[in-house]
Amino acid sequence: MTTIVFVLLIFAVSVAAGLLGVLTGLGGGVVLIPALVLLFHVDIHFAMGASLIAVITNSSAAAPTFMAKGLSNLRIGLFLETAAAVGAIVGAILVAFVPTSYIGTLLGVVLLYSAYLSSRQRDDLPSDKPSDPLAVRLQMEGEYPGVDGIREYRVYNVLTGTGLLGVAGLLSGLLGIGSGAVKVLAMDRIMRLPYKISTTTSNFIIGITAAASAGVYFSRGYIDPGLTMPVMLGVLAGSTFGARVLIRARSRVLRIIFVIVIAALGIQMVLKSLFGLF
């Protein structure tokens, strides 16, 4: 395979990763790392470094659109990101001491469990139960444009969700992803936010989480400009288009895409890490 063909293929895969990353709130890292490792045989540490840059790009490209449409909750995002950023720095420091096979297996397990939880359908109808007192004090409640008009939503279990975001940050630094799967689950399942708010708010904060650990990866030489450049450009193109699609998409469709993508990638990563398959 020539260098030009390799770069073009990396670009094409990155476009797909950026598109799926925006639609699901994953940031593209969980798509990109398995693709680089399984399809192009890139060392997992360099794939993780490129993924972090891709996550930052994905978040930066899509966040302005979501904020303008009233889909991302800025107060919730910034509050949760405090815990995620601390976890990301700790995870990035630990990555040099964890064997590659363990990292790949852990990523696969996280993806499979995330797919299982997401497959358990939860409707986005507003609850009669009042919001968490902390959410009320911090003015986290909000509204968003649904398919049938403006819909209000409440916020629950703020501290539990914040703790899970700390775990998401740890996984982000350790695995080189934006840990969007865990963040979406924390907001969707624990804090009971509407699915679109969960995915768009996740997309808004994953860039900050990735940036917190990217510096550590760079200092260890895991970010290769030759690999990162086509990845970054591809993700930028995919995420820009994906942001426009998500605004009109239905939550049920987004949830189905989320489950299928991360389940398939989780199975592949576990088989690759444990048995050397794919």
Secondary structure, DSSP 8 states (H G I E B T S, - for coil): --HHHHHHHHHHHHHHHHHHHHHHTSTTHHHHHHHHHHHH---HHHHHHHHHHHHHHHHHHHHHHHHHTT-S-HHHHHHHHHHHHHHHHHHHHHGGGS-HHHHHHHHHHHHHHHHHHHHS-------SS---HHHHHTT--EEEEETTEEEEE----HHHHHHHHHHHHHHHHHHTS--HHHHHHIIIIIS---HHHHHHHHHHHHHHHHHHHHHHHHHTT---HHHHHHHHHHHHHHHHHHHHHHHHS-HHHHHHHHHHHHHHHHHHHHHHHHH---
